Amino acid sequence: LSLSVVLALLGCPAQGTHVKPPETTGRLQAPIQAEAQDQRLKLTLVVASHDERQGKASLTIQNLSQAQVRVYIPLAEAFRYPMSWLAVRRGRDVWMPEPHPHGYVVTEADFRLLEPGASLTLEETFQVPRPASGKTAEGPLQVEWTLENKLERWKGGQMTLDGPTLGLFDGGPIPGIWVGSLTVSATVD
């Protein structure tokens, strides 16, 4: 199966496509948007809605370079941390999705290939941090999305609870892999 077919079956947008941010509902009058970039990638965070309990956000990753760029983001959302994660803060209270370190086998499809100028959009529902019992929420809601990768090759053969890892890209350097860390944040209220 082609990567586009696999992505479609998993509910992920095809490479080079743009997905509209989630519909605006809740307390926001209009979506809040913020951007961050390095020489190869631009991140656009859109917080489309939130109420006192939860909200919706999307992250668009765009290839700014003139060459193909691979971004390591597992297809299964539950297994994206620590490559891609959303954190929501209000004062000292923080919400982050729980990491799932086991139960997923990484394949070459998890290294998303972006053509020059192409983009990929991820969506996530977040929980608004709740203050400790009897306390009131302090300060504005801060939504941050971080994209990070330190891997330049995936040799395989590492034993995990799920069995040995697969050797990817023939165990050599991953073609066009983006290495770095970018965080984009938006103050919502």
N, C-alpha and C positions, 0 to 999 in steps of 0.2 A: 504494500500500500504506500502511496505517496505521503509525504509529510502533511500536505494540505488535507488529505482524506483523514489521516489519523487525528489531526487537530480538530477537524469538523466533528468526528465521532466523539471526541472528548469535550466538545462544547467550547473549544478555544477558537479565536479568530484566526483566519488564514494569514500567512505572512503578507505584509504590504497592504493589509486592509485596515480600515479605520472603523472603530465601533463607537457609536454615540455614547456619551456618559449616561449613567442611570438617570431616569426621570427624576425631576426635582419634586420632593415632597417634604413634609416635616416643617421645621422652624425656619429654614433658609428661604429668603425671598428669591435668590438667584444662586447658581452654583459658585463656589469659591474655587479659584484656580491659582496655582503656583508652579514655577518652573525652576529647574536646576540643570546644568550641563557641564560636560567636559569636552575634550576635543573630538570625541567619537559619538557620544550619546547625549540626547536631551530627554529629560524626564518632565512630564506634565502631569501634575496631580490635580484632580477635580474632585472636590467634596460636593456631592450633588444634594445630599439631604442629611438631616439628623434631627432627632428629637431628644428627650431626656434619657432615652434608653439605648438607641442604636442609630447608625447612620450608614450611608453608602458612599464609597469612594472608587475612583478609577485612576490607574496610572498608565499613561501612554509613554512608551519607550521608542524614541525615534533615532535612526541611524543618521548622524550628521556627516559622516565621512563619504569619500568617493569610492570606498571599497566595501565588500561584504563584512558584516560584523556578526559574530555569534555571541548570544547572551545566554548564560546558564540560568535557566528558570525551569524547574521541574514542571511537567504538564499538570500533575496533581497538586491542587492548591494547598492541601494539608501538609505537603512535604516541601514547600518553598523556603521555609526558614532554614538556614540563615542567608540564603541568596537573595531573597526578596521578603521584606516584612513591613507591616504597618504597625505603628504605635500611636496611641491616642492618649494625650495627657490633659489633665485639668488640675492645676496646682501640683500637689504631691501625688495625686492618684494617677495611675497608668494602666492602660489596657493594651495587651498584645495577644495575638493568637497563640495558642499552645503549640509548641513545636512537636513534630512527629518524626523522631529520628529513625524509626524502623518500619518496615512493611512496604517499601517501595524500591524497585530496581531501576536505577538510572540507565537510560539509553541515549543514543545520539540524538533522538528527537527532543530531549530535554535541553539541548544546546540550540536555541532558536536562531535560525539564520535570517538576518535582516539585510536586504539589498540596500544600496545607497538610497537615502531618502525615505525608505520604508519604515513603518511603525508597527508596534504590537501593543494592544491594550489589555490590561488586566483589571478585573473588578473585584471588590471585596466589601462585605458587610462588616461593620465594626460595632463593638459595644462601647457606649459612652461610660468612662470610669465613674463609679459611684463612690462618694465619700464614705468614710467609716460611719457606722450607725450614730445618729444624733448630730452629725456635722453637716454643714452646708457646703455645696460645691464652691471652690475658690477659683476665680480667674477665668480667662477665656479657654476654649477648647483648642488644643494644638494637635493637628493631625500631621504625622510624618510618615513618609514611605521611603525606605532605604533599599537600594539595589547594590549588591556587593558580590564580587568574585575574586578569588585568589588563585584558582586552578588554571594551570596552563596545559596540563595533560591529564589523562585518565587512564592509567596503566592497567587497572583491574587486578584481580587476584587477591584483593584484600578480603579477609574473612569478616563477615558481619553476621548478625542474628538471622538474616534472611539468606545466608549462603554467600559464596564468594562474589565480589563485584565483577562485572563484565569489563573486558578491555575495550575501550572506545577509541575511535580514530587510529586504529592499529597501535595503540599505546604511545604514539608520538605526540608532538605538539598539536593542540586543537586549532584547526585553521580559522584565523580571523577572530579568535576569542578575545572578548573584552575583559580586561582585568582592571579592577579599581573599586571604588566605593563612591556612590552618589546618594545624597539624601535631599529630598524636597519636602518642605513643610509649609503648612497653611494655618493661619489663625482663623478660626471659624466664627466665634462670637465674643 
